[in-house]
Amino acid sequence: MLILSRISRLRTTPRSISPTWVAVAAMLVAVSGCVRPIAVTQPAAPPVYTSSDYIVLRLDADESASHLAGRFLGDSGKAWMIAEANPGARFRGGEQVVIPLKRPNKAGVYADGYQTVPILTYHRFSDDCQSPLCTPTAAFKQQMRYLKENGYHALTPEELLAFLEYRQPLPKQSVLITIDDGYRSVYDIAYPILRENGFTATLFIYTELIDVAPIALTWNQLMEMKQGGFAIGSHTITHSDLTLPREGESKADYAARVEKELTGSKQIIDRRLGQDTWMLAYPYGNYDQKIVAASKQTGYKLAMSVKRGGNPFFANALTLKRDQILERDMATFTKRLKTFNPIPLK
Ligand SMILES: [Zn+2]
């Protein structure tokens, strides 16, 4: 809305633009320093308005937000910036659209509140669930369809990290989908549903489970999902609580166990999937200061609890909050999708 009101103030009668308007636009972008220079082909019609912040364009023909993003911002993945600047637009020929040339604020902070990123957590899936940790196939389908139909973006962990490090803005309606443990139903049920909706997820596996039983994922399936854009993080080796010594466990044995769970699981996943694993979900969501410090030292950059709540840009990346999706009804699910925390910041 801010963009639209600024544009309506700025808008004048259509100007005749010199034939080299494209070069001018490219120069303005270069001056803004926020986006890569544009490689564009000259459109038939000149823009209605240009500034270092925006181009206002009347579309000659239908043109998608991702095509416009590729043409003006040098990256079709930035389609959301154009979609958010043109609420309700259908991007049809003759329609006037705004191309924002500068990135929106990286922190997602506005006068009336700030952006938060919900992280959804699942475990396993079945047509016939007996436990709250199991999500019925039909409910998962409905939830993913809801996310798609309501314009949610399923983030990659890299995008979330960039937001938390104040490097990149995120689409306003962003969520991270995570699935813990490493059950076979992730591959059989969740993976095709997620793909159908164009989503990817982050899987946290405890390595001892993988390949051992028919209910578990295999390394081959994990590799296939990784190649399909899914991210794989550690949930330790044995899924033991890292914050508590076991009964009769000496201090030294406890320290050795923590080290092995954090480092060993990373090494196994690194080797099996040919990657540098940098995401962790604490078993049972439990952590304390020494576990956070040890995780950081091991090389984890994102680590997740199961404390309920969203994650603003200033959240600690090593103690992220997540919402376990335990209920099946849509009203509870939609309540978990809070992407904005309203608070007067003037
Ligand atoms: Zn778990």
Boltz pocket constraint, residues with backbone or C-beta under 6 A from the ligand:
constraints:
  - pocket:
      binder: B
      contacts: [[A, 180], [A, 181], [A, 235], [A, 239], [A, 282], [A, 283], [A, 284]]
      max_distance: 6.0
